[in-house]
Amino acid sequence: MFVRSLILFWTMAATAAPGWAGEGDPSRGAVYVTAMCAACHSVSAETASSPNSAARPFREMDLASGEALAKFFNTTHPNTSRLLKETQAEDIFSYVESLKTPRPS
Protein backbone atom coordinates (compact mmCIF):
# COMPACT_ATOMS: atom_id res chain seq x y z
CA MET A 1 0.00 0.00 0.00
CA PHE A 2 2.81 2.41 0.87
CA VAL A 3 4.58 1.83 -2.45
CA ARG A 4 1.34 2.39 -4.34
CA SER A 5 0.73 5.67 -2.48
CA LEU A 6 4.28 6.77 -3.16
CA ILE A 7 3.92 6.03 -6.88
CA LEU A 8 0.63 7.93 -6.97
CA PHE A 9 2.22 10.91 -5.19
CA TRP A 10 5.18 11.06 -7.58
CA THR A 11 2.92 10.69 -10.62
CA MET A 12 0.74 13.57 -9.46
CA ALA A 13 3.76 15.73 -8.62
CA ALA A 14 5.35 15.10 -12.01
CA THR A 15 2.23 16.06 -13.97
CA ALA A 16 1.14 19.08 -11.95
CA ALA A 17 2.04 22.57 -13.12
CA PRO A 18 4.91 24.12 -11.19
CA GLY A 19 3.88 26.29 -8.26
CA TRP A 20 5.36 29.38 -9.91
CA ALA A 21 3.53 28.93 -13.23
CA GLY A 22 1.59 32.07 -14.03
CA GLU A 23 2.22 33.54 -10.61
CA GLY A 24 4.98 36.01 -11.23
CA ASP A 25 5.71 38.85 -8.83
CA PRO A 26 5.82 42.21 -10.62
CA SER A 27 7.89 43.74 -7.79
CA ARG A 28 10.65 41.18 -8.28
CA GLY A 29 10.26 41.60 -12.04
CA ALA A 30 10.92 45.34 -11.66
CA VAL A 31 14.16 44.57 -9.83
CA TYR A 32 15.25 42.11 -12.53
CA VAL A 33 14.52 44.43 -15.45
CA THR A 34 16.26 47.34 -13.76
CA ALA A 35 19.37 45.22 -13.20
CA MET A 36 19.36 43.17 -16.42
CA CYS A 37 17.45 45.07 -19.11
CA ALA A 38 17.47 48.83 -18.48
CA ALA A 39 20.84 49.34 -20.17
CA CYS A 40 19.14 48.65 -23.52
CA HIS A 41 15.36 48.84 -22.95
CA SER A 42 13.05 51.48 -21.56
CA VAL A 43 11.58 49.50 -18.66
CA SER A 44 8.98 51.96 -17.37
CA ALA A 45 5.43 52.81 -18.35
CA GLU A 46 6.54 56.32 -19.31
CA THR A 47 7.09 57.30 -22.92
CA ALA A 48 10.88 57.47 -22.72
CA SER A 49 12.83 55.95 -25.59
CA SER A 50 15.03 52.93 -24.98
CA PRO A 51 18.74 53.67 -24.50
CA ASN A 52 19.42 51.31 -27.42
CA SER A 53 17.25 52.41 -30.35
CA ALA A 54 17.03 48.80 -31.58
CA ALA A 55 15.54 47.62 -28.26
CA ARG A 56 11.79 47.95 -27.91
CA PRO A 57 10.42 49.59 -24.76
CA PHE A 58 8.89 47.07 -22.38
CA ARG A 59 5.56 48.91 -22.36
CA GLU A 60 5.22 48.05 -26.08
CA MET A 61 6.04 44.35 -25.77
CA ASP A 62 3.30 41.84 -26.40
CA LEU A 63 4.36 38.74 -24.49
CA ALA A 64 2.30 35.56 -24.45
CA SER A 65 3.65 34.21 -21.16
CA GLY A 66 6.66 33.95 -18.91
CA GLU A 67 7.49 30.66 -20.57
CA ALA A 68 7.54 32.32 -24.02
CA LEU A 69 9.72 35.11 -22.65
CA ALA A 70 12.23 32.62 -21.22
CA LYS A 71 12.34 30.70 -24.51
CA PHE A 72 12.96 33.88 -26.53
CA PHE A 73 15.53 35.27 -24.10
CA ASN A 74 17.44 32.01 -23.81
CA THR A 75 17.55 31.25 -27.55
CA THR A 76 17.33 34.34 -29.77
CA HIS A 77 17.69 37.47 -27.64
CA PRO A 78 20.74 39.40 -28.88
CA ASN A 79 23.51 40.82 -26.72
CA THR A 80 23.23 38.62 -23.69
CA SER A 81 25.36 35.89 -22.20
CA ARG A 82 22.94 35.10 -19.36
CA LEU A 83 20.18 32.56 -19.09
CA LEU A 84 16.82 33.60 -17.73
CA LYS A 85 15.36 31.25 -15.13
CA GLU A 86 11.70 30.36 -15.49
CA THR A 87 10.79 32.04 -12.21
CA GLN A 88 12.56 35.22 -13.30
CA ALA A 89 10.70 35.11 -16.61
CA GLU A 90 7.35 34.81 -14.79
CA ASP A 91 8.26 37.80 -12.60
CA ILE A 92 9.36 39.87 -15.61
CA PHE A 93 6.23 38.87 -17.53
CA SER A 94 4.07 40.03 -14.59
CA TYR A 95 5.98 43.31 -14.45
CA VAL A 96 5.61 43.96 -18.19
CA GLU A 97 1.89 43.21 -17.96
CA SER A 98 1.60 45.66 -15.04
CA LEU A 99 2.95 48.42 -17.30
CA LYS A 100 -0.13 48.00 -19.48
CA THR A 101 -2.63 48.23 -16.63
CA PRO A 102 -4.30 51.65 -16.60
CA ARG A 103 -3.45 53.54 -13.44
CA PRO A 104 -6.08 55.52 -11.54
CA SER A 105 -6.01 59.24 -12.31
Secondary structure, 3 states (H helix, E strand, C coil): CHHHHHHHHHHHHHHCCCCCCCCCCHHHHHHHHHHHCCCCCCCCCCCCCCCCCCCCCHHHCCCCCHHHHHHHHHHCCCCCCCCCCHHHHHHHHHHHHHHCCCCCC
